[in-house]
Amino acid sequence: MATTRKKPETPPLEWIAAGLGTALLLFLIVVIGREAINGEAAQLPRIDVAVTGVTPSAPGFIVAFEARNRSDGTAAAVEVEGVLKAGGTAIETSSATIDYVPGKGKAAGGLFFREDPRKAALEIRALGFQTP
């Protein structure tokens, strides 16, 4: 005599785990798809540089600055230049390289000058970057 075995029911916890796994998979597909569509061009960094202080030091003066990234794109090897001007003429130039500025983040650095930056016009700006 043949007996028929009843198929065991799937426990509710297994259905919940399967549902969570499916939701996570769909979320990852949407995130990766969005990144593929938007591309890197929409995420170029926008770097603003501002002076945060001037400190006398042994060889002259240090101009502390903060580079702030206003976009989601990251920047590497950010070149920052400061120019001291007197009467519209450049009297001294200094530059520094910041290794990495994250998207919506900031990084700090300093520029060395022999002349006192408080007694001249100081222009500071980011010259360029690399995409990591």
N, C-alpha and C positions, 0 to 999 in steps of 0.2 A: 504494500500500500504506500503510495506516494504522498508525502506530506508537503504542503505548500508553505514556504517560509514567508512570513510577512516582512517587507522591506522596512528597516528602522526609519523613523521620522528624523528629519534634520532638526537638531536642537536650535532654539531661538538665538543663542549666543553665536552660533556659527553663521546665521543669517546676518546678524549685526556686524560681525567681523568682515563678512563679504561685502556688505554695504559700505562700511568705512574704507575698505581697500579700493573699491570702485570709485568712491568720491575722491580719494587721494589721487588716484591715477588720472581722473578727469581734470582735477585741479592742476596737476603737473603738465598735462598736455596743453591746457589753456595758457599757463605761464610761459612755457617754451614757445608756443605758437605766437604769443604776443611779442616776445623778444625777437623772434625771427621776422615778424612783419615790421616792427618799429625800426630795427636795425641800429647800428652804431651811430649813423649820421645824426639821428635825432637826439643823441646823448653826448654831444661834444661838450667838454668842460667850459665853464665861464669863470675865469679866475680874476678876482678883484684883490688888489694888494693895498694894505693900509699900514702906516707907521704906528707902532704901539709905544715907542719910547726911544729916547736917545740917552746913552750912557757913556761917560768918559772911560777910556781904557788906556793901558800902557802905550800902545802905538798910536792912539788918537781917539776915535769915537766909534761906538757901535750903534747902529740904527736897527732897533728891533722892529720886525714887521710880522704881519699875519696875512697869509694868502688864504682866501676863502673861495670855495668852489660853489657857485650858485646853481649848478645843474646836477643831474644824476650821473653824468659821465665822469669817469675817473681820469686823472692826469698823472703822468710819471715824468720825471726829469724836468720839472718846471723851472725855467730860467727866469730869475728876478733881477732887474737892473735898477740901480739908483744913480741919479746924476745930480751933482751939486752945481748950481748955476749962480753966477754973480753978474748982474747986468746983462742977462740973456746969454752969457757965454759959459760953456761948460768948463768948470775948473777941476772937477774930479768925478770919476766914475767907479762904481763898485758893482759886483754881481755875485749872485749865489744861486745854487741849484738845490731845489727841494726834491727829494727822491719820489714822494708820492703824496697826492692830495685826493682823498676819496670824494665820491659824489656827495654833495650836500655837506661836505666836511671842511676842515681847515687844517693848516699846518703853519708853524712859526719858523722864523729864521732871523738872521742878522747880516748886516752889511758893515764892512769896516771902511772908515774914512779917516784921513789924516787931518783934514780941515773940520771945523765945528759945523755940523749940519744945521744947527740952530741959528747960525749967522748968515746963512745963504738959502736960496730957494732949492728945495729938494723935490725932485720928481722921481717917483718910484712906480714901476710897472712890471707886469709879467711879459716876457718876450716870446715865450713859446713853451711847448710841451710835447710829450710823446704819449701815444695811447698804449696802455699796458697790454 
